[in-house]
Amino acid sequence: MRSASYHCVDIDGHEIFYREAGDPTKPTLLLLHGFPSSSHMFRDLIPQLADRFHLIAPDIPGFGQSEAPARANFSYTFDNLARVIQRFTEVMGIERFALYAFDIGAPIGFRVAMMYPERITAIISQNGNAYEEGLSDVWNPIRRYWSEPTDANRDALREIMKPAAIRWQYEHGVSDLSDVSPDGYSLDAFYMARPDAEEIQLDVALDYASNNVAMYPRFQAYFRQYKPRFLAIWGDKDPFFLPAGAEAFKRDLPDAEVRFLDTGHFALETHSSAIATAIVNFLH
């Protein structure tokens, strides 16, 4: 089955939406999206891989079609988000899998990998950072919010949630903008306009410092100890995560493959075929 089917599953009281394609008897590839997107970002990749792999792409809580629990009842930390994805793999009966992680999906996926290192067959990081040298100056307003989580610094970040800023994330670094479908950024802007969506994303942004940047050394220790097969495939004009962040994986994983693509942050929008080929060759 090359095209995806669409489902929801209850994960400890939270409804999680996911896309699934391929033969469940074949090797599983778990696809984790980033900010401000959803599993919709894998719409072009899934059909290109479904004849070789079993593909599952959940929407992280608070994103896409998954439930967005009220902030009073659910803390939007990376630890909590990772626990939901970890439980998702258990409920879905996914015993061993390769991980494709993009953007904020990377620290979520790396946490899951650290919980169950024996279940991870390989990791593909597509613009998913784990090293401080990978953080560009675009992060400076977010860094200010990390160091001083005031209302003023929180409000200063609201602009990155607006439709024009979301579109910029998709188009920056792309040489031919006609290659970028408006579907992705338009859908993301629609989701971001829902009640409380901005507040959820600002909570996630605040948690990135204490529970991701501070976790980078632990991610790196996991890489050194368990030496997972690793592919870093990167849009080299990403305004958020610099190529140095991709190269840094080789410091802890000397056998890691590092590949750069002539595009920006949302590399799947313009290079899904190249990424699909790289995945097939890497996981062969």
Salt bridges, closest charged atoms under 4 A:
ASP12 OD2 - ARG87 NE 2.96
GLU20 OE2 - HIS54 NE2 2.57
ASP51 OD2 - ARG2 NH1 3.35
GLU67 OE2 - HIS14 ND1 3.94
ASP79 OD1 - ARG111 NE 2.78
GLU90 OE1 - ARG87 NH1 2.67
ASP103 OD1 - HIS265 NE2 3.10
GLU133 OE2 - ARG251 NH1 2.77
ASP155 OD1 - ARG158 NE 2.85
GLU171 OE2 - ARG167 NE 2.89
GLU198 OE1 - ARG158 NH1 3.01
GLU198 OE2 - LYS162 NZ 2.65
GLU199 OE1 - ARG154 NH2 3.02
GLU199 OE2 - ARG158 NH1 2.71
ASP203 OD2 - ARG71 NE 2.64
ASP203 OD1 - ARG154 NH2 2.89
ASP236 OD1 - LYS237 NZ 3.07
ASP238 OD2 - HIS265 ND1 2.69
ASP252 OD1 - ARG224 NH1 2.79
ASP262 OD1 - LYS237 NZ 2.53
GLU269 OE1 - ARG43 NH2 2.85
